[in-house]
Amino acid sequence: MKLLKVIKDKPFPKNKKVGFRQASRAVLFDNNNLVPILFVSKENYHKLPGGGIEEGEDKIKALYREVLEETGCEMKITGEIGKIEEYRSEFNLTQISYCYLGKVTKKGEPCFEQSEIGEGFKLVWLTLDEVIETLKNDKPQNYEGGFIQKRDLTLLKKAREIIKNK
């Protein structure tokens, strides 16, 4: 998968262990060409559905599980968008996110984890252009949200470019 961007703020401290996380994400479209996006109301930012790849999962299995949990939707992959590397010094974490294009095949209700409920997760459906504008105007209230905003804006703009070139 093509590397689209590297996001980092400052070097990791030399004397601390650095964590590593891989995640799968999706830019999905329903039959009305609307895109599901998660609003994290407690921290004032939006994010693409997706999340961490658990032990024993591959990127695709993790993607289907995360999309079902966070959007309530079943989906099929229609293409690759690319990957983004994040180096979050405050967390001593390296994260690689793999992102795919997809089509919603069946809608349902999200099943948020307790931590997501606590962060005020809400599922919103917008056009791709509306999602991009919404993320551009977000003002994340925490460190992580700033990384997520940069990451997901890059993925959404690349998705738009891929779709326009089809």
N, CA, C and O of each residue as an XYZ file, in Angstrom:
664
protein
N       0.853     -1.176      0.000
C       0.000      0.000      0.000
C       0.903      1.244      0.000
O       1.922      1.287      0.689
N       0.508      2.243     -0.780
C       1.327      3.444     -0.940
C       1.297      4.330      0.314
O       0.236      4.593      0.881
N       2.486      4.783      0.731
C       2.598      5.717      1.852
C       2.191      7.112      1.366
O       2.779      7.644      0.424
N       1.180      7.698      2.016
C       0.673      9.007      1.619
C       1.282     10.148      2.434
O       1.485     11.245      1.914
N       1.573      9.889      3.711
C       2.040     10.973      4.566
C       2.661     10.407      5.834
O       2.278      9.340      6.314
N       3.628     11.148      6.362
C       4.207     10.876      7.680
C       3.870     12.080      8.548
O       4.147     13.220      8.174
N       3.271     11.825      9.706
C       2.882     12.903     10.628
C       3.677     12.715     11.919
O       3.623     11.657     12.545
N       4.411     13.749     12.306
C       5.149     13.683     13.568
C       5.250     15.074     14.146
O       5.181     16.066     13.421
N       5.413     15.144     15.456
C       5.529     16.450     16.088
C       6.965     16.705     16.556
O       7.539     17.738     16.210
N       7.551     15.806     17.322
C       8.936     15.972     17.767
C       9.516     14.586     18.011
O       8.767     13.613     18.098
N      10.838     14.480     18.124
C      11.452     13.157     18.319
C      10.988     12.493     19.619
O      10.655     13.165     20.595
N      10.976     11.165     19.603
C      10.653     10.408     20.806
C      11.771     10.561     21.828
O      12.937     10.695     21.457
N      11.424     10.543     23.111
C      12.466     10.538     24.140
C      13.342      9.291     23.972
O      12.824      8.208     23.698
N      14.625      9.429     24.130
C      15.549      8.322     23.865
C      15.474      7.207     24.905
O      15.806      6.063     24.596
N      15.050      7.514     26.121
C      15.093      6.525     27.193
C      13.763      5.819     27.446
O      13.622      5.120     28.449
N      12.790      5.988     26.559
C      11.479      5.365     26.769
C      11.163      4.394     25.634
O      11.574      4.579     24.488
N      10.413      3.346     26.001
C       9.982      2.354     25.020
C       8.932      2.976     24.097
O       8.048      3.702     24.552
N       9.035      2.689     22.816
C       8.083      3.204     21.830
C       7.093      2.098     21.472
O       7.485      0.996     21.088
N       5.805      2.411     21.604
C       4.767      1.460     21.244
C       4.518      1.462     19.741
O       4.881      2.405     19.039
N       3.897      0.397     19.264
C       3.590      0.260     17.840
C       2.160     -0.231     17.702
O       1.752     -1.184     18.365
N       1.404      0.427     16.837
C      -0.001      0.076     16.612
C      -0.292      0.146     15.125
O       0.164      1.056     14.434
N      -1.055     -0.820     14.639
C      -1.534     -0.792     13.259
C      -3.059     -0.700     13.296
O      -3.709     -1.264     14.176
N      -3.610      0.021     12.326
C      -5.060      0.223     12.287
C      -5.555      0.190     10.845
O      -4.808      0.478      9.911
N      -6.813     -0.163     10.684
C      -7.482     -0.140      9.385
C      -8.621      0.856      9.441
O      -9.336      0.932     10.440
N      -8.794      1.624      8.368
C      -9.826      2.655      8.295
C     -10.489      2.598      6.913
O      -9.964      1.986      5.982
N     -11.647      3.244      6.802
C     -12.350      3.225      5.520
C     -13.053      4.547      5.245
O     -13.560      5.212      6.149
N     -13.064      4.899      3.975
C     -13.946      5.937      3.457
C     -15.031      5.160      2.713
O     -14.787      4.578      1.656
N     -16.222      5.166      3.284
C     -17.338      4.375      2.767
C     -18.383      5.265      2.110
O     -18.500      6.450      2.424
N     -19.134      4.673      1.197
C     -20.237      5.375      0.544
C     -21.469      4.493      0.601
O     -21.407      3.294      0.331
N     -22.611      5.118      0.962
C     -23.870      4.375      0.917
C     -24.512      4.573     -0.459
O     -23.900      5.158     -1.352
N     -25.734      4.089     -0.627
C     -26.413      4.186     -1.934
C     -26.728      5.619     -2.334
O     -26.972      5.888     -3.511
N     -26.726      6.550     -1.373
C     -26.970      7.969     -1.663
C     -25.671      8.765     -1.751
O     -25.691      9.995     -1.751
N     -24.544      8.063     -1.826
C     -23.212      8.682     -1.872
C     -22.881      9.477     -0.616
O     -22.116     10.440     -0.669
N     -23.458      9.073      0.516
C     -23.121      9.695      1.793
C     -22.038      8.874      2.484
O     -21.971      7.653      2.338
N     -21.198      9.568      3.236
C     -20.037      8.983      3.908
C     -20.280      9.013      5.417
O     -20.619     10.062      5.965
N     -20.110      7.863      6.099
C     -20.233      7.886      7.554
C     -18.954      8.434      8.192
O     -17.843      8.067      7.807
N     -19.133      9.308      9.164
C     -18.010      9.904      9.885
C     -18.408      9.953     11.364
O     -19.579     10.140     11.698
N     -17.434      9.786     12.226
C     -17.707      9.800     13.663
C     -17.350     11.153     14.246
O     -16.244     11.653     14.041
N     -18.289     11.747     14.974
C     -18.035     12.991     15.678
C     -17.694     12.649     17.121
O     -18.480     12.011     17.822
N     -16.520     13.079     17.555
C     -16.076     12.879     18.935
C     -16.402     14.185     19.660
O     -15.577     15.096     19.723
N     -17.610     14.261     20.201
C     -18.126     15.542     20.704
C     -17.336     16.074     21.906
O     -17.198     17.288     22.059
N     -16.828     15.204     22.741
C     -16.093     15.655     23.931
C     -14.812     16.401     23.552
O     -14.384     17.304     24.271
N     -14.200     16.025     22.423
C     -12.924     16.631     22.009
C     -13.050     17.474     20.738
O     -12.054     18.009     20.251
N     -14.263     17.594     20.200
C     -14.559     18.486     19.077
C     -13.799     18.172     17.783
O     -13.208     19.061     17.170
N     -13.823     16.898     17.376
C     -13.266     16.543     16.073
C     -14.040     15.357     15.492
O     -14.780     14.667     16.193
N     -13.846     15.146     14.206
C     -14.469     14.036     13.492
C     -13.381     13.053     13.070
O     -12.217     13.427     12.933
N     -13.765     11.801     12.867
C     -12.794     10.796     12.436
C     -13.459      9.732     11.576
O     -14.661      9.484     11.665
N     -12.639      9.118     10.748
C     -13.109      8.019      9.913
C     -13.368      6.780     10.765
O     -12.713      6.581     11.788
N     -14.312      5.953     10.350
C     -14.499      4.693     11.056
C     -13.288      3.784     10.848
O     -12.680      3.756      9.778
N     -12.962      3.053     11.893
C     -11.830      2.135     11.842
C     -11.134      2.104     13.171
O     -11.491      2.839     14.092
N     -10.134      1.245     13.273
C      -9.411      1.158     14.532
C      -8.345      0.098     14.498
O      -7.971     -0.401     13.437
N      -7.865     -0.238     15.669
C      -6.703     -1.099     15.817
C      -6.899     -2.521     15.325
O      -7.976     -3.107     15.439
N      -5.814     -3.053     14.771
C      -5.776     -4.448     14.333
C      -5.408     -5.284     15.555
O      -4.341     -5.104     16.143
N      -6.297     -6.195     15.929
C      -6.078     -7.016     17.105
C      -5.247     -8.247     16.762
O      -5.128     -8.637     15.601
N      -4.679     -8.842     17.798
C      -3.870    -10.048     17.605
C      -4.695    -11.117     16.897
O      -5.834    -11.385     17.281
N      -4.123    -11.722     15.872
C      -4.806    -12.761     15.114
C      -5.617    -12.231     13.946
O      -6.146    -13.017     13.161
N      -5.728    -10.918     13.813
C      -6.467    -10.323     12.700
C      -5.507     -9.845     11.622
O      -4.352     -9.521     11.898
N      -6.000     -9.807     10.402
C      -5.271     -9.098      9.356
C      -5.955     -7.751      9.142
O      -6.968     -7.457      9.776
N      -5.405     -6.943      8.257
C      -5.946     -5.586      8.032
C      -7.412     -5.611      7.612
O      -8.200     -4.774      8.051
N      -7.775     -6.563      6.768
C      -9.129     -6.616      6.215
C     -10.136     -7.066      7.274
O     -11.204     -6.469      7.417
N      -9.795     -8.104      8.002
C     -10.692     -8.595      9.059
C     -10.926     -7.500     10.104
O     -12.052     -7.301     10.559
N      -9.863     -6.798     10.476
C      -9.993     -5.699     11.443
C     -10.890     -4.595     10.892
O     -11.703     -4.027     11.622
N     -10.741     -4.295      9.608
C     -11.551     -3.239      8.990
C     -13.037     -3.581      9.062
O     -13.846     -2.754      9.483
N     -13.397     -4.789      8.656
C     -14.807     -5.182      8.681
C     -15.362     -5.130     10.107
O     -16.487     -4.672     10.311
N     -14.591     -5.592     11.092
C     -15.039     -5.579     12.482
C     -15.232     -4.155     12.983
O     -16.268     -3.832     13.564
N     -14.234     -3.303     12.759
C     -14.305     -1.917     13.249
C     -15.442     -1.146     12.590
O     -16.162     -0.414     13.268
N     -15.613     -1.298     11.283
C     -16.687     -0.597     10.574
C     -18.046     -1.037     11.108
O     -18.932     -0.209     11.317
N     -18.209     -2.336     11.328
C     -19.476     -2.841     11.861
C     -19.741     -2.268     13.256
O     -20.860     -1.849     13.550
N     -18.706     -2.247     14.124
C     -18.876     -1.720     15.480
C     -19.210     -0.230     15.466
O     -20.131      0.207     16.157
N     -18.469      0.547     14.686
C     -18.580      2.005     14.764
C     -19.683      2.611     13.905
O     -20.149      3.717     14.182
N     -20.107      1.892     12.858
C     -21.154      2.434     11.995
C     -22.410      1.558     11.960
O     -23.481      2.017     11.563
N     -22.274      0.305     12.374
C     -23.381     -0.633     12.260
C     -23.552     -1.157     10.847
O     -24.536     -1.834     10.550
N     -22.604     -0.850      9.976
C     -22.730     -1.201      8.559
C     -21.867     -2.389      8.167
O     -20.754     -2.576      8.659
N     -22.425     -3.179      7.263
C     -21.622     -4.170      6.555
C     -21.133     -3.480      5.289
O     -21.790     -2.572      4.778
N     -19.980     -3.910      4.783
C     -19.367     -3.208      3.661
C     -18.599     -4.169      2.775
O     -18.337     -5.317      3.134
N     -18.247     -3.655      1.601
C     -17.277     -4.372      0.768
C     -16.221     -3.363      0.333
O     -16.522     -2.195      0.086
N     -14.999     -3.828      0.245
C     -13.885     -2.979     -0.166
C     -13.931     -2.818     -1.675
O     -14.118     -3.789     -2.408
N     -13.759     -1.576     -2.138
C     -13.754     -1.298     -3.585
C     -12.389     -0.806     -4.068
O     -12.174     -0.648     -5.270
N     -11.467     -0.563     -3.129
C     -10.133     -0.112     -3.524
C      -9.305      0.297     -2.318
O      -9.786      0.343     -1.186
N      -8.038      0.593     -2.601
C      -7.118      1.076     -1.566
C      -6.947      2.580     -1.699
O      -6.942      3.118     -2.806
N      -6.808      3.257     -0.558
C      -6.498      4.688     -0.562
C      -5.011      4.894     -0.295
O      -4.337      5.612     -1.034
N      -4.501      4.266      0.756
C      -3.088      4.383      1.088
C      -2.875      4.255      2.580
O      -3.809      4.002      3.340
N      -1.609      4.437      2.993
C      -1.307      4.336      4.419
C      -0.636      5.612      4.920
O      -0.020      6.361      4.162
N      -0.780      5.827      6.220
C      -0.194      7.000      6.880
C       0.548      6.523      8.117
O       0.044      5.708      8.890
N       1.758      7.048      8.290
C       2.542      6.768      9.489
C       2.447      7.969     10.420
O       2.630      9.114     10.005
N       2.155      7.684     11.691
C       2.084      8.731     12.712
C       3.111      8.421     13.797
O       3.262      7.277     14.224
N       3.810      9.465     14.230
C       4.772      9.348     15.318
C       4.336     10.330     16.400
O       4.639     11.521     16.331
N       3.625      9.818     17.392
C       3.041     10.640     18.450
C       3.973     10.639     19.661
O       3.943      9.717     20.477
N       4.797     11.676     19.770
C       5.821     11.713     20.827
C       5.224     11.743     22.231
O       5.799     11.172     23.158
N       4.090     12.394     22.395
C       3.477     12.491     23.728
C       3.076     11.114     24.262
O       3.054     10.890     25.472
N       2.760     10.195     23.344
C       2.352      8.840     23.725
C       3.460      7.820     23.491
O       3.286      6.641     23.801
N       4.618      8.261     22.940
C       5.684      7.334     22.532
C       5.097      6.211     21.673
O       5.321      5.027     21.928
N       4.345      6.613     20.658
C       3.613      5.653     19.832
C       3.856      5.888     18.350
O       3.756      7.010     17.851
N       4.176      4.803     17.663
C       4.197      4.785     16.206
C       2.923      4.075     15.770
O       2.643      2.963     16.218
N       2.150      4.715     14.896
C       0.924      4.096     14.396
C       0.925      4.138     12.878
O       1.236      5.161     12.267
N       0.571      3.009     12.282
C       0.394      2.944     10.831
C      -1.074      2.655     10.565
O      -1.622      1.668     11.055
N      -1.711      3.533      9.776
C      -3.114      3.359      9.408
C      -3.205      3.005      7.930
O      -2.657      3.700      7.074
N      -3.907      1.909      7.648
C      -4.160      1.463      6.280
C      -5.592      1.839      5.944
O      -6.513      1.518      6.696
N      -5.787      2.521      4.813
C      -7.128      3.018      4.511
C      -7.629      2.495      3.171
O      -6.883      2.390      2.198
N      -8.910      2.172      3.155
C      -9.566      1.576      1.990
C     -10.798      2.376      1.597
O     -11.404      3.063      2.419
N     -11.153      2.271      0.323
C     -12.446      2.744     -0.172
C     -13.428      1.596     -0.027
O     -13.058      0.431     -0.178
N     -14.691      1.926      0.268
C     -15.664      0.867      0.404
C     -17.077      1.312      0.099
O     -17.380      2.502      0.012
N     -17.928      0.319     -0.061
C     -19.350      0.519     -0.342
C     -20.146     -0.131      0.783
O     -19.908     -1.287      1.133
N     -21.092      0.616      1.345
C     -21.974      0.066      2.372
C     -22.923     -0.920      1.700
O     -23.598     -0.573      0.730
N     -22.977     -2.145      2.210
C     -23.873     -3.151      1.645
C     -25.115     -3.359      2.507
O     -26.140     -3.837      2.021
N     -25.022     -2.997      3.793
C     -26.171     -3.124      4.701
C     -25.968     -2.165      5.863
O     -24.908     -2.143      6.488
N     -27.004     -1.365      6.147
C     -26.932     -0.411      7.258
C     -27.532     -0.999      8.526
O     -28.472     -1.794      8.495
N     -26.951     -0.574      9.644
C     -27.453     -0.970     10.954
C     -27.163      0.152     11.937
O     -27.003      1.307     11.543
N     -27.098     -0.188     13.204
C     -26.825      0.787     14.260
C     -25.441      0.534     14.843
O     -25.054     -0.618     15.042
N     -24.689      1.604     15.118
C     -23.365      1.414     15.725
C     -23.470      0.776     17.111
O     -24.497      0.874     17.782
N     -22.391      0.126     17.518
C     -22.299     -0.488     18.844
C     -21.007      0.027     19.479
O     -19.984     -0.658     19.485
N     -21.078      1.249     20.013
C     -19.886      1.890     20.556
C     -19.423      1.212     21.842
O     -20.228      0.732     22.640
N     -18.093      1.186     22.022
C     -17.508      0.714     23.273
C     -17.771      1.771     24.344
O     -18.088      2.917     24.029
N     -17.638      1.378     25.614
C     -17.902      2.293     26.724
C     -17.031      3.545     26.634
O     -17.498      4.648     26.915
N     -15.750      3.374     26.239
C     -14.849      4.529     26.124
C     -15.310      5.480     25.023
O     -15.178      6.697     25.156
N     -15.851      4.927     23.936
C     -16.344      5.756     22.836
C     -17.612      6.516     23.246
O     -17.808      7.669     22.862
N     -18.453      5.861     24.019
C     -19.649      6.533     24.544
C     -19.215      7.687     25.443
O     -19.783      8.777     25.386
N     -18.206      7.438     26.271
C     -17.683      8.468     27.167
C     -17.093      9.664     26.432
O     -17.124     10.788     26.933
N     -16.553      9.414     25.236
C     -15.990     10.500     24.422
C     -17.064     11.200     23.592
O     -16.776     12.159     22.875
N     -18.298     10.718     23.692
C     -19.405     11.363     22.984
C     -19.475     11.032     21.506
O     -19.876     11.880     20.708
N     -19.095      9.814     21.117
C     -19.150      9.429     19.710
C     -20.575      9.534     19.177
O     -21.534      9.102     19.817
N     -20.686     10.123     17.979
C     -21.955     10.192     17.269
C     -21.669      9.919     15.800
O     -20.699     10.438     15.246
N     -22.500      9.112     15.173
C     -22.342      8.805     13.751
C     -23.096      9.835     12.926
O     -24.268     10.112     13.183
N     -22.411     10.406     11.922
C     -22.978     11.426     11.053
C     -22.767     10.977      9.601
O     -21.731     10.394      9.279
N     -23.736     11.243      8.729
C     -23.630     10.910      7.310
C     -23.622     12.203      6.503
O     -24.561     12.995      6.591
N     -22.563     12.422      5.714
C     -22.407     13.630      4.898
C     -21.854     13.253      3.525
O     -21.362     12.141      3.332
N     -21.935     14.184      2.572
C     -21.264     13.954      1.290
C     -19.750     14.025      1.529
O     -19.305     14.545      2.552
N     -18.979     13.510      0.601
C     -17.522     13.529      0.742
C     -17.009     14.955      0.880
O     -16.162     15.223      1.733
N     -17.507     15.879      0.055
C     -17.059     17.269      0.145
C     -17.433     17.885      1.493
O     -16.655     18.652      2.060
N     -18.621     17.553      2.009
C     -19.031     18.067      3.329
C     -18.136     17.512      4.441
O     -17.792     18.225      5.384
N     -17.764     16.238      4.323
C     -16.885     15.634      5.327
C     -15.531     16.346      5.329
O     -14.995     16.662      6.392
N     -14.984     16.597      4.150
C     -13.686     17.280      4.054
C     -13.775     18.674      4.663
O     -12.903     19.065      5.440
N     -14.807     19.421      4.324
C     -14.983     20.769      4.892
C     -15.157     20.716      6.409
O     -14.604     21.544      7.132
N     -15.921     19.748      6.880
C     -16.148     19.598      8.317
C     -14.827     19.359      9.041
O     -14.551     20.002     10.055
N     -14.009     18.440      8.529
C     -12.722     18.158      9.172
C     -11.778     19.354      9.100
O     -11.032     19.612     10.045
N     -11.802     20.082      7.994
C     -10.963     21.288      7.879
C     -11.304     22.289      8.970
O     -10.424     22.976      9.489
N     -12.597     22.371      9.322
C     -13.064     23.361     10.299
C     -13.043     22.864     11.745
O     -13.319     23.633     12.666
N     -12.722     21.600     11.949
C     -12.641     21.071     13.315
C     -11.559     21.797     14.107
O     -10.565     22.263     13.548
N     -11.768     21.883     15.401
C     -10.786     22.466     16.326
C     -10.600     21.480     17.477
O     -11.159     21.665     18.558
N      -9.796     20.413     17.233
C      -9.622     19.383     18.260
C      -9.163     19.963     19.590
O      -8.338     20.875     19.642
N      -9.718     19.412     20.657
C      -9.415     19.892     22.006
C      -8.321     19.082     22.690
O      -7.960     19.371     23.831
N      -7.785     18.065     22.002
C      -6.726     17.276     22.622
C      -5.629     16.944     21.606
O      -5.784     17.142     20.401
N      -4.537     16.442     22.128
C      -3.342     16.107     21.346
C      -3.657     15.097     20.248
O      -3.297     15.297     19.088
N      -4.325     14.024     20.618
C      -4.642     12.965     19.671
C      -5.508     13.465     18.515
O      -5.298     13.081     17.364
N      -6.480     14.321     18.825
C      -7.376     14.844     17.803
C      -6.657     15.603     16.703
O      -7.080     15.567     15.548
N      -5.572     16.293     17.046
C      -4.783     16.997     16.036
C      -4.162     16.046     15.030
O      -4.134     16.330     13.833
N      -3.660     14.907     15.519
C      -3.108     13.891     14.621
C      -4.205     13.292     13.757
O      -4.037     13.126     12.549
N      -5.327     12.970     14.382
C      -6.443     12.353     13.656
C      -6.952     13.280     12.563
O      -7.245     12.825     11.457
N      -7.062     14.568     12.854
C      -7.530     15.530     11.858
C      -6.594     15.543     10.644
O      -7.062     15.475      9.508
N      -5.293     15.629     10.869
C      -4.325     15.641      9.753
C      -4.377     14.332      8.972
O      -4.384     14.335      7.741
N      -4.414     13.216      9.693
C      -4.440     11.901      9.053
C      -5.678     11.745      8.177
O      -5.578     11.411      6.997
N      -6.863     11.994      8.775
C      -8.101     11.719      8.057
C      -8.357     12.707      6.929
O      -8.952     12.337      5.917
N      -7.928     13.943      7.077
C      -8.043     14.891      5.956
C      -7.213     14.418      4.772
O      -7.658     14.502      3.627
N      -6.021     13.927      5.038
C      -5.171     13.398      3.964
C      -5.855     12.223      3.273
O      -5.872     12.148      2.044
N      -6.417     11.309      4.056
C      -7.078     10.135      3.489
C      -8.321     10.519      2.694
O      -8.564      9.967      1.621
N      -9.099     11.449      3.204
C     -10.320     11.874      2.512
C     -10.006     12.596      1.194
O     -10.676     12.371      0.186
N      -8.994     13.455      1.207
C      -8.617     14.162     -0.026
C      -8.084     13.185     -1.069
O      -8.354     13.339     -2.260
N      -7.328     12.178     -0.626
C      -6.823     11.156     -1.555
C      -7.987     10.341     -2.101
O      -7.991      9.995     -3.283
N      -8.974     10.026     -1.266
C     -10.159      9.289     -1.727
C     -10.876     10.086     -2.813
O     -11.277      9.531     -3.836
N     -11.033     11.384     -2.586
C     -11.696     12.242     -3.587
C     -10.920     12.240     -4.895
O     -11.514     12.167     -5.971
N      -9.607     12.318     -4.811
C      -8.756     12.287     -6.016
C      -8.909     10.970     -6.763
O      -9.023     10.963     -7.989
N      -8.912      9.850     -6.032
C      -9.072      8.535     -6.665
C     -10.411      8.432     -7.372
O     -10.485      7.944     -8.499
N     -11.470      8.889     -6.716
C     -12.823      8.808     -7.293
C     -12.932      9.684     -8.539
O     -13.543      9.276     -9.527
N     -12.354     10.870     -8.506
C     -12.422     11.774     -9.661
C     -11.660     11.216    -10.853
O     -12.003     11.504    -12.000
N     -10.625     10.417    -10.590
C      -9.794      9.865    -11.669
C     -10.284      8.528    -12.191
O      -9.632      7.925    -13.044
N     -11.421      8.050    -11.697
C     -11.963      6.760    -12.175
C     -12.700      6.951    -13.472
O     -13.225      5.988    -14.031
